[in-house]
Amino acid sequence: MSNIIAIVGRPNVGKSTLFNRLTESQTAIVKEVSGVTRDRIYGRGEWNGVDFSVIDTGGYVKGSDDIFEEEIRKQVEIAIDEAHVIVFMLDVTTGIVDLDEVVAQLLRKAKKKVFIVANKVDNTQRFGLSAEFWSLGLGEVFDLSAANGSGTGELLDEIVKEFDAEDSSVRVGDDLPHIAVIGKPNVGKSSLVNALTGQERNIVTNISGTTRDTINTRYNAYGFDFMLIDTAGIRKKAKVTEDIEYYSVLRSVRAIENSDVCIFMIDAEEGIQKQDLNIFYIIEKNSKGVVVLVNKWDLVEKDHKTMLAYEEKIREQLAPFNDVPIIFTSTVTKQRIHKALESAMEVYENRIRKIPTSEINEVMLPIIEGTPPPSTKGKYIKIKYVQQLPTHSPAFAFFCNLPQYIPDSYKRFLENRLREEFHFTGVPIKIFFRKK
């Protein structure tokens, strides 16, 4: 899935509010000041059966005296380059201001589809105030209120016409597994790729965010053959001091979406922090396989119990999806880096594994009979049979008489038993309950 919408515009026109509306979440913090920071700028949405990604560019203001127009220009240039559709937001209460003209000038040169959104049309008195936005020459203007949702349906109706309901993008080397190296800046992603390939394929420095583009390298050695993808680091927006690095998040998100397995790198000295969990959330939400690499392990003071304690702490932080391989590495000494590849390929095999329906039922039905779903309001739930769904990642349908009464705790129980019986280590599993 690579349908991407980028929301652009000057600060405080309602971009984060629209982001929350399109993704049906409260991910982006919304406040009546410009430059509000957020931990996550990525979300998923769906409209009329079409899935898409949304990137919010809002609130990005440097706390300095730099010329703001130049920063807006760089942001929008990269957004135009990466996204499929641009949503250009303006405020009907202020009309067109100088910064709007700066953005519009860049969008006029773009070959991407642009949708002008006149936000804050919250009442009938503001209808018609957006007429001046037609003078920008960028196409149709959509009146809406991101705060209450009016007008967003009409906008989405037109946006999804620009997308394919089924992802038609072709990956380079599509017949090969795609393994993406993911993590915050400066955890050693490019160093890992260089160590594996035996050449200085990527620039490596101790400066966060050296890699700005995703770089594909075919790895064909030691019995392995796959596409290895080095991504730009993902970091908290509050830490971003350079707009190109800020938009490297978008490139990394695309790499996650187009991968099969993610080698998720963390810094052994720092441990898993909030932003690491945000990255893990993106990987899990996209149903990608994952191998956790604890890099720079050579810099940690340790004894014979350190590794086990560290691994236990990681699994606690990653719960409930913590059935993942955890490998302690050093890209400098090349310690266990090939073990990481072995684990990544094992996870790939787990992700594409298909279990015959007869085998699933032979194993799972006795387990369900031994531990049936708890009764609710005197109603007893009977699961009749199980089937793996024909999806790219493992998903299972449990057919029963009262699917609406099955609690989340029992869903987790079934997921854990599927993992134990069929070896889905490193792969998120989706479970659905359907009426029989």
C-alpha positions in Angstrom: 0.0 0.0 0.0 1.6 3.2 -1.1 -1.2 5.8 -1.5 0.1 8.8 0.4 -1.6 12.1 1.2 0.6 15.0 2.4 -1.2 17.9 4.2 0.7 21.1 3.6 0.2 24.7 4.5 1.3 27.4 6.9 1.0 26.8 10.7 -2.3 27.0 12.5 -4.7 26.5 9.6 -6.0 23.2 11.0 -3.7 20.6 9.4 -3.4 18.5 12.5 -7.2 18.6 13.1 -7.7 17.3 9.5 -5.0 14.7 10.1 -6.9 13.4 13.1 -10.2 13.4 11.1 -8.8 11.4 8.2 -7.1 8.9 10.3 -10.0 8.7 12.8 -7.5 9.2 15.7 -6.3 11.7 18.2 -2.6 11.1 17.3 -1.8 14.8 16.5 -2.0 17.3 19.3 -4.2 20.2 18.4 -3.8 23.6 20.0 -4.5 27.2 18.9 -0.9 28.1 18.5 1.6 27.5 15.7 4.4 25.0 15.9 2.8 22.4 18.3 5.0 19.3 18.4 3.8 15.7 18.1 5.4 12.4 18.7 3.9 10.8 15.5 3.1 12.4 12.2 2.0 9.3 10.4 -1.4 7.7 10.2 -3.6 5.3 8.2 -7.0 6.0 6.8 -9.7 4.3 4.7 -12.5 5.6 2.5 -14.8 3.7 0.3 -12.6 0.6 0.6 -9.4 2.4 -0.4 -6.6 2.5 2.1 -4.1 5.3 2.3 -1.4 6.9 4.4 -1.6 10.5 5.7 1.4 12.6 6.5 0.8 15.8 8.6 3.3 18.5 7.9 1.8 20.8 10.4 3.3 22.7 13.3 6.9 22.6 12.0 8.4 25.9 13.0 12.1 26.4 13.9 12.6 28.2 17.1 15.1 30.7 15.5 15.2 33.8 13.4 15.7 31.9 10.1 13.6 33.0 7.2 10.5 31.0 7.5 9.6 31.1 3.8 12.7 29.1 3.0 11.8 26.4 5.5 8.3 26.2 4.1 9.7 25.9 0.7 11.9 22.9 1.6 9.1 21.1 3.4 6.7 21.4 0.6 9.3 20.4 -2.1 9.9 17.1 -0.3 6.2 16.6 0.4 5.5 17.1 -3.3 8.3 14.7 -4.2 7.1 11.8 -1.9 3.3 12.1 -1.8 0.8 11.0 -4.4 -1.8 13.7 -3.5 -1.3 17.1 -1.9 -3.9 18.7 0.3 -3.2 22.4 0.5 -5.0 23.9 3.6 -6.0 27.5 3.9 -7.9 29.5 6.5 -11.1 31.2 5.3 -11.0 33.5 8.4 -7.7 35.1 7.2 -7.9 34.7 3.4 -4.7 34.4 1.4 -1.5 35.6 3.2 2.1 35.8 2.0 3.1 32.3 3.2 0.1 30.8 1.4 1.5 32.4 -1.8 4.9 30.8 -1.2 3.4 27.4 -0.9 1.1 27.9 -3.9 3.9 29.0 -6.1 5.7 25.7 -5.5 2.5 23.7 -6.0 1.8 25.3 -9.4 5.0 23.7 -10.7 4.2 20.3 -9.3 2.9 17.4 -11.4 1.0 16.0 -8.4 -2.7 16.4 -7.9 -3.5 19.3 -5.5 -6.7 19.7 -3.6 -7.3 23.2 -2.0 -9.1 22.9 1.3 -10.7 26.0 2.7 -10.8 25.2 6.4 -12.8 26.7 9.3 -16.1 27.0 7.3 -17.9 26.3 10.6 -21.1 28.2 9.9 -23.3 29.5 7.1 -21.9 33.0 7.4 -18.5 31.7 6.2 -19.9 30.0 3.0 -18.5 31.9 0.0 -15.5 33.3 1.8 -13.2 30.8 0.0 -14.0 32.3 -3.4 -10.7 34.1 -3.5 -8.8 30.8 -3.2 -9.7 30.1 -6.8 -7.4 32.8 -7.8 -4.4 30.6 -6.8 -5.0 28.6 -10.0 -4.6 25.2 -8.4 -8.0 23.7 -9.1 -11.2 23.1 -7.2 -11.6 24.5 -3.7 -13.3 22.4 -1.0 -15.1 24.1 1.9 -14.9 22.1 5.1 -14.6 22.2 8.8 -11.8 19.9 10.1 -13.1 20.5 13.6 -16.7 19.1 13.1 -16.0 17.0 9.9 -18.4 18.8 7.6 -17.2 18.6 4.0 -14.5 16.0 4.6 -16.6 13.2 2.9 -16.8 15.2 -0.4 -13.1 15.8 -0.2 -12.2 12.2 0.3 -14.6 11.1 -2.5 -12.4 13.1 -4.9 -9.1 12.1 -3.4 -9.6 8.3 -3.5 -10.4 8.7 -7.2 -6.7 9.4 -7.6 -5.7 6.1 -5.9 -5.8 2.5 -6.8 -8.1 0.4 -4.6 -5.4 -2.3 -5.0 -1.8 -1.3 -4.7 -0.4 -1.5 -8.2 3.1 -0.3 -7.3 5.9 -2.6 -8.4 8.9 -2.9 -6.1 12.4 -3.2 -7.4 13.3 -6.9 -7.2 9.7 -7.8 -6.3 10.4 -11.5 -6.6 12.8 -11.2 -3.6 12.1 -10.7 0.1 12.4 -7.0 1.1 14.2 -6.4 4.4 14.2 -2.8 5.7 16.6 -1.5 8.3 14.5 0.8 10.5 15.2 2.9 13.6 15.9 6.3 15.0 18.8 8.3 13.6 22.3 7.3 14.6 21.6 3.8 15.9 23.9 2.3 13.2 21.6 1.5 10.3 24.0 2.5 7.5 26.9 0.9 9.4 25.0 -2.4 9.5 24.4 -2.2 5.7 28.0 -1.4 5.1 29.2 -4.3 7.4 26.9 -6.7 5.6 27.8 -5.7 2.1 31.5 -5.2 2.8 31.7 -1.8 1.2 31.0 1.8 2.0 27.6 1.7 0.3 26.2 4.5 2.5 27.7 7.5 4.1 28.3 7.0 7.9 28.9 9.7 10.4 28.2 10.3 14.1 25.7 13.0 13.1 22.1 12.1 13.4 20.2 11.9 10.1 23.1 11.5 7.7 21.0 9.2 5.6 18.1 11.2 4.0 16.9 8.7 1.3 16.0 5.1 1.4 18.8 3.1 -0.3 18.1 -0.3 -1.9 20.9 -2.8 -2.1 20.6 -6.4 -3.4 22.2 -8.8 -0.9 23.3 -12.0 -2.5 25.9 -13.8 -0.4 26.3 -16.6 2.1 23.1 -18.3 0.9 21.0 -15.2 1.2 19.3 -13.3 -1.6 17.0 -10.4 -0.8 16.7 -6.6 -1.2 18.2 -4.7 1.8 16.8 -1.3 2.4 18.6 1.3 4.5 16.2 4.0 5.6 16.6 7.5 7.0 16.2 7.7 10.8 12.9 8.4 12.4 12.9 10.8 15.3 10.6 12.8 17.5 9.4 16.0 15.9 10.6 18.0 18.9 14.1 16.8 18.2 14.1 17.7 14.5 16.1 20.8 13.7 16.3 20.2 9.9 13.3 20.0 7.7 14.9 17.4 5.3 15.5 15.1 8.2 11.9 15.8 9.3 10.6 14.5 5.9 12.9 11.5 6.0 10.2 10.1 8.2 8.0 10.0 5.2 10.6 8.1 3.2 11.0 5.6 6.1 7.3 5.0 6.4 7.2 4.2 2.7 10.1 1.8 3.2 8.2 0.1 6.0 5.1 -0.2 3.9 7.0 -1.7 1.0 9.0 -4.2 3.1 8.3 -7.7 4.2 10.5 -7.7 7.3 11.9 -4.8 9.3 15.2 -5.1 11.1 14.4 -2.7 14.0 17.5 -1.3 15.5 17.8 0.3 18.9 20.7 1.8 20.8 22.0 -0.5 23.6 23.1 2.4 25.7 19.8 4.2 25.4 17.4 1.3 25.5 13.9 1.4 24.1 12.5 5.0 24.4 9.1 6.4 23.5 10.1 7.1 19.9 11.4 3.6 19.5 7.9 2.4 20.5 6.3 4.7 18.0 8.4 3.1 15.2 7.6 -0.4 16.5 3.9 0.6 16.4 4.2 1.6 12.7 5.8 -1.7 11.8 3.2 -3.7 13.8 0.3 -1.7 12.3 1.5 -2.4 8.8 1.7 -6.2 9.7 5.4 -6.5 8.9 7.7 -9.0 10.3 10.2 -7.6 12.8 13.6 -8.6 14.2 14.9 -6.4 17.1 18.6 -5.6 16.9 20.2 -4.1 20.0 23.2 -2.4 18.5 26.3 -1.0 20.1 26.3 -3.9 22.6 30.1 -3.7 22.7 29.8 -0.4 24.5 27.7 -1.8 27.4 29.2 -3.0 30.7 27.8 -6.4 31.3 28.1 -9.7 33.2 26.5 -13.1 32.5 23.0 -11.9 33.5 22.9 -8.6 31.6 21.7 -9.9 28.3 18.8 -11.9 29.8 17.7 -8.9 31.9 17.9 -6.6 29.0 15.9 -8.9 26.8 13.2 -9.3 29.4 12.9 -5.6 29.8 12.5 -5.2 26.0 9.7 -7.8 25.9 7.9 -6.0 28.7 8.1 -2.7 26.8 6.9 -4.3 23.5 4.0 -6.2 25.0 1.5 -7.4 24.0 3.3 -8.2 20.7 6.6 -9.3 22.1 7.1 -12.7 20.3 10.0 -11.3 18.3 13.7 -12.3 17.9 16.0 -10.1 19.9 19.7 -10.1 18.8 22.5 -8.2 20.5 24.9 -6.9 17.9 27.8 -4.5 17.2 28.2 -3.2 13.7 31.8 -2.1 14.6 33.0 -5.6 15.6 30.4 -7.3 13.3 29.2 -9.4 16.2 26.1 -11.5 15.3 25.2 -9.4 12.2 24.8 -12.6 10.1 22.6 -14.0 12.9 20.4 -11.0 12.3 20.0 -12.0 8.7 19.2 -15.6 9.6 16.5 -14.4 11.9 15.1 -12.0 9.4 14.7 -14.7 6.8 13.1 -17.0 9.4 10.6 -14.3 10.1 10.0 -13.8 6.4 9.2 -17.5 6.1 6.9 -17.2 9.1 5.1 -14.3 7.5 4.3 -16.1 4.3 3.4 -19.4 5.9 0.1 -20.9 4.9 -1.5 -23.5 7.1 -4.1 -25.9 5.6 -7.5 -25.5 7.1 -7.7 -29.1 8.2 -4.4 -28.8 10.1 -5.5 -25.6 11.8 -8.8 -27.1 13.0 -7.1 -30.4 14.1 -4.8 -28.4 16.4 -7.0 -25.4 17.5 -10.4 -27.0 18.0 -9.2 -29.3 20.9 -7.5 -26.2 22.5 -10.7 -24.2 22.2 -12.7 -27.1 23.6 -10.4 -27.4 26.6 -10.5 -23.6 27.2 -13.7 -22.3 25.7 -14.6 -18.6 25.5 -16.1 -17.3 28.7 -19.9 -17.0 28.8 -21.4 -13.5 28.7 -24.9 -12.7 30.1 -25.7 -16.4 30.2 -24.8 -16.9 26.6 -22.3 -19.6 25.6 -20.1 -19.1 22.6 -19.3 -22.0 20.3 -16.5 -21.7 17.9 -17.2 -24.1 15.0 -14.1 -23.9 12.8 -11.0 -21.8 11.9 -9.6 -20.7 8.6 -6.5 -18.8 7.5 -7.4 -15.9 5.3 -5.7 -15.3 1.9 -3.8 -12.2 3.0 -0.2 -11.1 2.7 0.4 -11.5 6.4 -1.1 -14.1 8.8 -4.8 -13.6 9.5 -7.3 -16.1 10.8 -11.1 -16.2 10.9 -12.8 -18.0 13.8 -16.4 -18.8 12.9 -18.8 -18.9 15.9 -22.4 -18.3 16.9 -21.9 -15.1 18.9 -18.8 -13.3 17.7 -19.8 -10.0 19.3 -19.4 -11.4 22.8 -15.8 -12.7 22.6 -13.5 -10.6 24.9 -10.1 -9.2 23.9 -8.5 -11.4 26.5 -9.7 -14.6 24.7 -8.5 -13.1 21.4 -5.0 -12.8 22.9 -5.2 -16.3 24.2 -6.0 -17.7 20.7 -3.2 -15.6 19.2 -0.7 -16.9 21.7 -1.7 -20.5 21.0 -1.4 -20.0 17.2 2.1 -18.7 17.8 3.1 -21.6 19.9 1.6 -24.3 17.6 2.5 -22.8 14.2 5.7 -20.8 14.9 4.7 -17.2 13.9 7.6 -15.6 15.8 8.3 -12.1 14.7 5.0 -11.6 12.8 1.9 -9.8 13.9 -1.2 -11.9 13.7 -4.7 -10.6 12.9 -7.7 -12.5 14.3 -11.3 -12.0 13.2 -14.5 -13.6 14.6 -17.3 -14.1 12.1 -20.8 -15.3 12.4 -21.4 -18.9 11.4 
